[in-house]
């Protein structure tokens, strides 16, 4: 039963990541923003990165590395794709692994 709860929690987290990226469109969210948004759920950075990667594999978000070598800055930006927007707006079939 706990496995079922873990799966459901991941599906909900994935949908919430999509919703946050939708709110931040077209700029997207850095992993720092996602971490700050989900501190109440005690999600660690590794888990958020795993779930963002999962969404990227499904074609619902894109992840890009941006930075400035001169300032020694680097961050990952997660942006929702057209397929992700269609899913949230109900214009696409439900995708397995994403919470309802």
C-alpha positions in Angstrom: 0.0 0.0 0.0 2.8 2.4 0.8 4.2 1.9 -2.8 0.8 3.0 -4.2 1.0 6.2 -2.0 4.6 6.9 -3.2 3.5 6.5 -6.8 0.5 8.8 -6.3 2.7 11.4 -4.5 5.2 11.4 -7.5 2.3 11.8 -10.0 1.0 14.8 -8.0 4.4 16.3 -7.8 4.9 16.0 -11.6 1.6 17.8 -12.2 2.5 20.5 -9.7 5.8 21.0 -11.5 4.0 21.4 -14.8 1.6 23.9 -13.2 4.4 26.0 -11.8 6.2 26.0 -15.2 2.9 27.0 -16.8 2.6 29.9 -14.4 6.2 31.0 -15.2 5.9 30.7 -19.0 7.5 31.6 -21.3 10.6 32.0 -19.1 10.4 28.8 -17.1 11.6 28.0 -13.6 15.1 27.4 -12.3 15.7 24.3 -10.1 16.1 26.8 -7.2 12.6 28.1 -7.8 11.2 24.6 -7.9 13.1 23.7 -4.7 11.7 26.8 -2.9 8.2 26.1 -4.1 8.2 22.5 -2.8 10.0 22.9 0.5 6.7 22.3 2.2 6.7 18.8 0.7 10.3 18.3 1.9 11.3 17.3 -1.7 15.1 17.3 -2.1 16.9 18.6 -5.2 17.7 15.1 -6.5 14.0 14.1 -6.4 12.9 17.3 -8.2 15.5 16.8 -10.8 14.4 13.2 -11.3 10.8 14.3 -11.8 11.7 17.2 -14.1 13.8 14.7 -16.2 10.8 12.3 -16.3 8.6 15.2 -17.6 11.2 16.0 -20.2 11.3 12.4 -21.4 7.5 12.6 -21.8 8.0 15.7 -23.9 6.0 17.9 -21.4 9.0 20.2 -20.4 12.3 21.1 -21.7 15.4 21.5 -19.5 18.3 23.8 -20.5 21.5 24.7 -18.8 22.1 28.5 -18.8 24.9 30.4 -17.3 27.5 33.0 -17.5 31.1 31.7 -17.6 32.5 35.1 -16.7 30.5 35.3 -13.5 30.8 31.5 -12.9 27.0 31.1 -12.9 25.1 28.0 -14.0 21.5 26.9 -13.6 19.0 24.5 -15.1 15.8 26.1 -16.4 12.7 24.0 -16.8 10.1 25.2 -19.3 6.8 23.8 -20.2 6.3 22.7 -23.8 3.3 23.0 -26.0 2.5 19.4 -25.2 2.6 20.2 -21.5 0.3 23.2 -21.9 -2.1 21.1 -24.0 -2.2 18.5 -21.2 -2.9 21.0 -18.5 -5.6 22.7 -20.6 -7.3 19.4 -21.3 -6.5 19.5 -25.0 -4.6 16.3 -25.0 -5.1 12.7 -23.8 -4.1 12.0 -20.2 -0.5 11.0 -19.9 0.4 8.0 -17.7 2.5 9.0 -14.7 1.0 12.5 -14.4 -1.5 13.2 -11.6 -5.0 14.2 -12.5 
